[in-house]
Amino acid sequence: MSLYTLLWRNILHRKTLSLLTVFSVTITVALVVFLLMCSQGVEQGAEKGYGPFEVTIGVKGSASQMALNTYYHIGAPTGNVPYSLVQKVQQNSQVEAAYAMTTGDNYNGFPIIGMEPGYFLTRYGDKQLADGKLYGNLGETVVGAYVAKTLGLHVGDTFQGAHGLVQGAGEENHDEGEEHDEHHLFSYKIVGILPPLYTSDDRAVFTTLDYAWAVHHNQTGDHKEVTAILVKPRSLLGAQTIKNEYSQIDNVQAIYTSKAVADVVNIVDKGTQMLEIVTIICIVLASVSILLSLIAAVNERKKDVGLLRLIGKPKQFVWFALIGEGFLLTFIGLLAGLVIGHVGGYVSRDAVFAFSGLQLNAGGILPGEWMLVAGTLLIGLLASAGPAIKAYRVDPLQLFRA
């Protein structure tokens, strides 16, 4: 009988316990894979989330809130600053590029962002649109790839926006029907669809900067306002100069975008520590499951081991027969966990992106995945070693006399 056949017969002899062991390893590995995907998504989102815009200027308030709203389209803006400030920033010798942004409305829950078209070239280079062209006139829009896919939008479609940053906010927040009616009277036309950018811009609708001024008639002339100013400095020294200069203006703050985003990532990391604790508990339970499965098999395997030794099977064969069972169960659970983890990430990627803006890289090799594979197999090997030693130490002659 070959070693492989012997191992399979031993596993199938105790189907229930073997299945429970494989199941515990599978669930643990799949959970770790999903956490690795989320961790990679957070890191990549932090790296790509704000592009070259190292400085962000807006009204005084929470720096993290301003960064989240400006680059990740999450939460409410901190307020507005005068449009005249945009012109001053753009004329600054330390500024390579600066773009104003307006926000405050949504279409089916996706934010409508007023942004100067040059933003796309500065941030994404000369990427081609998936369809159509960039907007140039009031009411023209370009929609993100995820928005177009989710809502089934095409070039030439028209729609009306709603006040607020989430669907239904306009109906709850306006005090009278006039502003609500203005949103429904103002029509947008889709002239282009962005390619997949794998940033939060995939789930936004972009239009001309002046859309907010046209919809909200209270912003005219010198009273025009913008939500934020995205600044690409000429150098790191220039970034410091810009921050210091505009932070001195009343009710205006200039922030280092990378620092604000890093603060948010640190908060997220603290939250994921609880998930890591749960994962560690699952790993311990999986190890215990393997150990108990093999301990339960020791008494059944003693006579088999004694017989193998009496008929002169090599020492290596006997050891592999003992350790191989636990190792094989661990390996099967590991493969199943990797497959389920990646398939689960692939299936849920749209829901995760819609909820949190995280891009899950399902199917690719994740940072730390090789360590997960090596660690899982090592745990299976160590859990198998104890029962194997105990069974091997039994005197085969005395065992059969008994």
Buried (B, 14 or more C-beta within 10 A) or exposed (E): EEBEEBBEEBBEEBEEBBEBBBBBBBBBBBBBBBBBBBBBBBEBBBEBBBBEBBBBBBBBEBBBBBBBBBBBBBBBBBBBBBBEBBEBBBEBEBBEBBBBBBBBBBBEBBBBBBBBBEBBEBBBEEEEBBBBEBBEEBBBBBBBBBBBBBBEBEBEBEBEBBBBBEEEBBEEEBEEEEBBEBBEEBEBBBBBBBBEBBBBBBBBBBBBBBBBBBBBEEBEEEEBBBBBBBBBBBEEEBBBBBBEBBEEBEEBBBBBBBEBBBBBBEEBEEEBEEBEEEBEEBBEBBBEBBBBBBBEBBEEBBBBBBEBBEEEBEEEBBBBBBBBBBBBBBBBBBBBBBBBBBBBBBEBBEEBBEEBBBBBBBEEEBEBBEEBBEBBBEBBBBBBBBBBEBBBEBEBEEBEEE
